[in-house]
Amino acid sequence: MSAPIGFIRSNLDRFQEELFELLRIPSVSAKSEHDGDTRRTAQWLADALTKAGLKAEIHETPGHPIVVAEWRKAGPDAPTVLIYGHYDVQPVEPLELWSSPPFEPQVREGRIWGRGTADDKGQLFMHVKALEAYLADGHALPINVVVLLEGEEEVGSPNLVPFVKEHRDLLACDYVVISDSGMFAPGLPTLLFSLRGLAYFEVEVEGPATDLHSGAYGGAVPNPGLVLARMLDTLLDEQGRIAVEGFYDNVVDWDQETRDAIAALPWNREAFMKETGAEGLVGEEGYSTLERLWIRPSCDVNGILCGYTGQGAKTVLPSRAMAKVSFRLVPDQNPDRVEELFRAHMSKVAPPEVRVQVRALHGGRPWRASVGGKGFDAAGAALERAFHKKPVLTGEGGSIPIVVDFEEVLDAQALLVGFSLPGCNMHAPNEWLSVQNFQEGIEALAYLYEELAR
């Protein structure tokens, strides 16, 4: 057993206690009342990285702080690895659906429960501990390391790309390692080959100047709720395709080899439906469920606000209705182009009796990996050493907008190695991380640093 692996195994209890400290800080980037908590989290991580043996610094941005830590003593011949993660978390509502308080982490059923366990505090913390394991007792890392942690990923990373461009010399690296994804199944380590992008909008329909009595005015004055519902219904056709003109113009078809590899994965329809609680599955005709999630675009209504929704009856004709609408994008779609198409579509389907506004909230480009090469081989070898099974290649339906920018600005290969599991409730109540994956994930990252240095 190597010294880093021995250190990890003998300090797991302490690692978990320290993770709990981090998870207790409610760093919700979307809510201004948590700005102080977000800053406190940045300082906590800077202190943890300093204790681990790195030189850490907090950089101010127009939003939440960015933490950068360095260790560059492996020499000019050793590769430099940029480790990226985000310390902000999603809002926790609805609170009543949590089995335990979201910011009071608990261990139950072999899982660590709490907001940020899987996305992404728990996973970035694994890197902190893997680095500490190498640097303990005056030892050295076999690679040069730069750690970059941001606090705005959950709100679209508005200040990260400018920071990366401004500090490209500081962040120069050979590989970017990101642990903000998951494994395909328990015990089955995973490398990502794709991420979907995002185009996220708010649509508002305005009718009368104020809410009206639905008896006195209903049937004569346009109802924004009904209008918005009809407009949203035009976004998908009967085949499950997005019915926005020009939407598929830049969608790249995937090769049959990739589709065959996806089909060969041990996916279980019944288990997937149990995980989601859905009564059935839908999607674009001609594609499997995994293909719909990973290599095809999608459209979702993320929220609707309209009229009276309190207890009992109030016969109101609402003056406005609002919906949040998101598109998940695939190569080579661009969120700016999708915004143009979506605005044109909403304008076309809106009746003249109402006023419609479309606001772009945030977006990110999709990513497709250059599979193979030394970096992928090293990541595969590290995962196999930790989990005793060859990793599989999978896609991811979610978005990490910065990945494309890292590769373009830093001219480095991105390696996405994650340790959450299906059903871990990212962005939902009762988020969790496997205790076993917490240990084996730290060991896998320690092996990865070694493999990348070979």
Buried (B, 14 or more C-beta within 10 A) or exposed (E): EEEBBEBBEEBBEEBBEBBBEBBBBBBBBEEEEBBEBBBBBBBBBBEBBEEBBBEBEBBEBEBBBBBBBBBBEBEEEBBBBBBBBBBBBBBBEEEEEBEEBBBEBEEEEEBBBBBBBBBBBBBBBBBBBBBBBBBBEEEEBBBBBBBBBBBBBBBBBBBBBEBBEEBEEBBBBBBBBBBBBBBBBEBBBBBBBBBBBBBBBBBBBBBBEEBBEBEEBEEEBBBBBBBBBEBBEEBBEEEBBBBBEEBEEBBEEBEEEBBEBBEEBEBEEEEBBEEEEEEEEEBBEEBBBBBBBBBBBBBEBEEBBBBEEEEEEEEBBBBBBBBBBBBBBBBBBBBEBBBEBBBBBBEEBBEEEBEBEBEBBBBBBBBBBEEEEBBBEBBBBBBBBBBEEEBBBBBBBBBBBBBBBBBEBBEBBBBBBBBBBBBBBBEBBBBBBBBBBBBBBBBBBBBBBBBBBE
